[in-house]
Amino acid sequence: MTRIQPVLAVTPGEPAGIGPEIVLRYHAQHPELPLIVVADPDLLRQTASSLSLDLAIRDWQPGMSIAAGELACKAVRLAQAACPGRLNPQNAAYVLNTLRQAVSLVQDGHAAALVTGPVHKGVINESGFPFSGHTEFLAELAGVKQVVMMLATRGLRVTLVTTHLPLREVADALTCEQLESVIRITEESLRTRFDIRQPRLQVLGLNPHAGEGGHLGSEDAEIIIPVLDRLRGEGLLLDGPVPADTAFNPDRIARCDAVVAMYHDQGLPVLKHMGFGRAVNITLGLPFIRTSVDHGTALDLAGSGRADTGSLDEAVIAATRMAVQDLASRGQAG
């Protein structure tokens, strides 16, 4: 871990899932890290007691310094007490409010980055709140029209042109404007957030064999190739369109800094095969840094004390590195 330790805002996510547990266990393993956990303090204390963790949980106030071993909590109250493993639609508003409060902490300069735990999209929608995912919700909160979902593990980064869409809608959602925007945000973020001077991107085709010259679909020839040609003319280093069935061999992965996939299940199964439990979800294009775990709420593990903190560890490391890079780029490091 880097010498500088920026303050991170953390949301545990769904209160009935493993989020509260992994946040508290992670803090117990890394008491030196300054975290502001945005959650119900009673939920945190009850979870700590169930895990036999003796943690000093203190209500956070603006200007408060966070001592080593101390867990600062920005209080947001549950509507009803949470029971591990049992979803309660009455607490959906609580989950969304923790995100709103955490974003405010970052925007107001109290935290350098946001790290999010897993939420349950189904119960949020069932409660009456339209919610397609963290990525889209945070973009709306930040007032940003276009953001990009990146998942990263050691040796591979994947960004998505379309995210949470049914497969039959993907081709219609793929446009020149959308593809160009995702490529530009990915390339810029690799330079500014990851300190890669000249990023090289491998852009996947949409159809089998990248369309087979138009015999297996027209999108590759009509959308992807013209966009890549135009951006190459500006100096971007782009390979593609590369057929997805050959894109993830070790030689190709080693020659690029990120893979741009056209849809969710085109790129993410490979990444999760390589690094499940050790991957991190990063939202590019926001005016602040946001990382997240790569797994869900794992309701079957909630309350068991057996949830793995590995992905949260990676999310914290990634957020810290990007925050330090951000400070350095603005001449504020050290």
Solvent accessible surface area in square Angstrom, and as a share of the most:
residue,aa,sasa,rsa
1,M,115,0.51
2,T,44,0.26
3,R,196,0.72
4,I,40,0.20
5,Q,59,0.26
6,P,15,0.09
7,V,43,0.25
8,L,3,0.02
9,A,0,0.00
10,V,2,0.01
11,T,0,0.00
12,P,3,0.02
13,G,6,0.06
14,E,7,0.03
15,P,7,0.04
16,A,2,0.02
17,G,7,0.07
18,I,7,0.03
19,G,0,0.00
20,P,4,0.02
21,E,7,0.03
22,I,0,0.00
23,V,2,0.01
24,L,0,0.00
25,R,56,0.21
26,Y,2,0.01
27,H,1,0.01
28,A,39,0.30
29,Q,95,0.42
30,H,52,0.23
31,P,58,0.36
32,E,94,0.42
33,L,7,0.03
34,P,20,0.13
35,L,4,0.02
36,I,2,0.01
37,V,0,0.00
38,V,0,0.00
39,A,0,0.00
40,D,9,0.05
41,P,1,0.01
42,D,69,0.36
43,L,13,0.07
44,L,0,0.00
45,R,105,0.38
46,Q,112,0.50
47,T,22,0.13
48,A,5,0.04
49,S,84,0.54
50,S,88,0.57
51,L,37,0.18
52,S,103,0.67
53,L,45,0.23
54,D,147,0.76
55,L,36,0.18
56,A,60,0.47
57,I,23,0.12
58,R,113,0.41
59,D,71,0.37
60,W,19,0.07
61,Q,110,0.49
62,P,91,0.57
63,G,79,0.76
64,M,30,0.14
65,S,93,0.60
66,I,33,0.17
67,A,62,0.48
68,A,84,0.65
69,G,31,0.29
70,E,28,0.12
71,L,1,0.00
72,A,0,0.00
73,C,1,0.00
74,K,54,0.23
75,A,46,0.35
76,V,10,0.06
77,R,145,0.53
78,L,28,0.14
79,A,70,0.54
80,Q,93,0.41
81,A,89,0.69
82,A,24,0.18
83,C,57,0.34
84,P,78,0.49
85,G,29,0.28
86,R,174,0.64
87,L,59,0.29
88,N,38,0.20
89,P,58,0.37
90,Q,106,0.47
91,N,3,0.02
92,A,2,0.01
93,A,49,0.38
94,Y,11,0.04
95,V,1,0.01
96,L,4,0.02
97,N,53,0.27
98,T,2,0.01
99,L,1,0.01
100,R,95,0.35
101,Q,59,0.26
102,A,0,0.00
103,V,4,0.03
104,S,48,0.31
105,L,7,0.03
106,V,15,0.09
107,Q,99,0.44
108,D,100,0.52
109,G,63,0.60
110,H,65,0.29
111,A,6,0.05
112,A,37,0.28
113,A,0,0.00
114,L,0,0.00
115,V,0,0.00
116,T,0,0.00
117,G,1,0.01
118,P,7,0.04
119,V,22,0.12
120,H,54,0.24
121,K,82,0.35
122,G,31,0.29
123,V,3,0.02
124,I,1,0.00
125,N,67,0.34
126,E,134,0.60
127,S,39,0.25
128,G,62,0.59
129,F,73,0.30
130,P,131,0.82
131,F,13,0.06
132,S,56,0.36
133,G,3,0.03
134,H,21,0.09
135,T,7,0.04
136,E,59,0.26
137,F,24,0.10
138,L,0,0.00
139,A,9,0.07
140,E,137,0.62
141,L,58,0.29
142,A,21,0.16
143,G,70,0.67
144,V,38,0.22
145,K,207,0.88
146,Q,45,0.20
147,V,18,0.10
148,V,1,0.01
149,M,11,0.05
150,M,0,0.00
151,L,4,0.02
152,A,11,0.09
153,T,18,0.11
154,R,174,0.64
155,G,59,0.57
156,L,7,0.03
157,R,64,0.23
158,V,0,0.00
159,T,0,0.00
160,L,2,0.01
161,V,2,0.01
162,T,8,0.05
163,T,30,0.18
164,H,64,0.29
165,L,72,0.36
166,P,76,0.48
167,L,128,0.64
168,R,213,0.78
169,E,79,0.35
170,V,5,0.03
171,A,40,0.31
172,D,127,0.66
173,A,38,0.29
174,L,4,0.02
175,T,54,0.31
176,C,41,0.24
177,E,130,0.58
178,Q,49,0.22
179,L,0,0.00
180,E,35,0.16
181,S,31,0.20
182,V,1,0.00
183,I,0,0.00
184,R,87,0.32
185,I,29,0.15
186,T,0,0.00
187,E,22,0.10
188,E,90,0.41
189,S,9,0.06
190,L,0,0.00
191,R,96,0.35
192,T,67,0.39
193,R,51,0.19
194,F,48,0.20
195,D,102,0.53
196,I,35,0.18
197,R,219,0.80
198,Q,134,0.59
199,P,3,0.02
200,R,82,0.30
201,L,0,0.00
202,Q,3,0.01
203,V,0,0.00
204,L,0,0.00
205,G,0,0.00
206,L,22,0.11
207,N,28,0.14
208,P,90,0.57
209,H,100,0.45
210,A,19,0.14
211,G,1,0.01
212,E,83,0.37
213,G,78,0.75
214,G,41,0.40
215,H,157,0.70
216,L,79,0.39
217,G,29,0.28
218,S,50,0.33
219,E,38,0.17
220,D,2,0.01
221,A,52,0.41
222,E,118,0.53
223,I,29,0.15
224,I,0,0.00
225,I,71,0.36
226,P,50,0.32
227,V,0,0.00
228,L,0,0.00
229,D,79,0.41
230,R,114,0.42
231,L,0,0.00
232,R,86,0.31
233,G,73,0.70
234,E,97,0.43
235,G,55,0.53
236,L,27,0.13
237,L,60,0.30
238,L,8,0.04
239,D,42,0.22
240,G,24,0.23
241,P,27,0.17
242,V,7,0.04
243,P,36,0.23
244,A,33,0.26
245,D,109,0.57
246,T,67,0.39
247,A,0,0.00
248,F,32,0.13
249,N,61,0.31
250,P,110,0.69
251,D,99,0.51
252,R,72,0.26
253,I,23,0.12
254,A,89,0.69
255,R,137,0.50
256,C,19,0.12
257,D,39,0.20
258,A,1,0.01
259,V,0,0.00
260,V,0,0.00
261,A,0,0.00
262,M,1,0.00
263,Y,50,0.19
264,H,53,0.23
265,D,95,0.49
266,Q,19,0.09
267,G,0,0.00
268,L,5,0.02
269,P,69,0.44
270,V,46,0.26
271,L,0,0.00
272,K,63,0.27
273,H,161,0.72
274,M,89,0.40
275,G,8,0.08
276,F,132,0.55
277,G,14,0.14
278,R,115,0.42
279,A,0,0.00
280,V,10,0.05
281,N,19,0.10
282,I,3,0.02
283,T,6,0.03
284,L,5,0.03
285,G,33,0.32
286,L,11,0.05
287,P,90,0.56
288,F,14,0.06
289,I,7,0.04
290,R,2,0.01
291,T,0,0.00
292,S,4,0.03
293,V,7,0.04
294,D,9,0.05
295,H,38,0.17
296,G,43,0.41
297,T,10,0.06
298,A,33,0.26
299,L,46,0.23
300,D,126,0.65
301,L,45,0.22
302,A,15,0.11
303,G,57,0.54
304,S,49,0.32
305,G,30,0.29
306,R,166,0.60
307,A,0,0.00
308,D,91,0.47
309,T,14,0.08
310,G,2,0.02
311,S,2,0.01
312,L,4,0.02
313,D,30,0.16
314,E,19,0.08
315,A,0,0.00
316,V,1,0.00
317,I,32,0.16
318,A,17,0.13
319,A,0,0.00
320,T,2,0.01
321,R,161,0.59
322,M,6,0.03
323,A,2,0.01
324,V,26,0.15
325,Q,43,0.19
326,D,35,0.18
327,L,38,0.19
328,A,51,0.39
329,S,76,0.49
330,R,137,0.50
331,G,70,0.67
332,Q,106,0.47
333,A,48,0.37
334,G,94,0.90
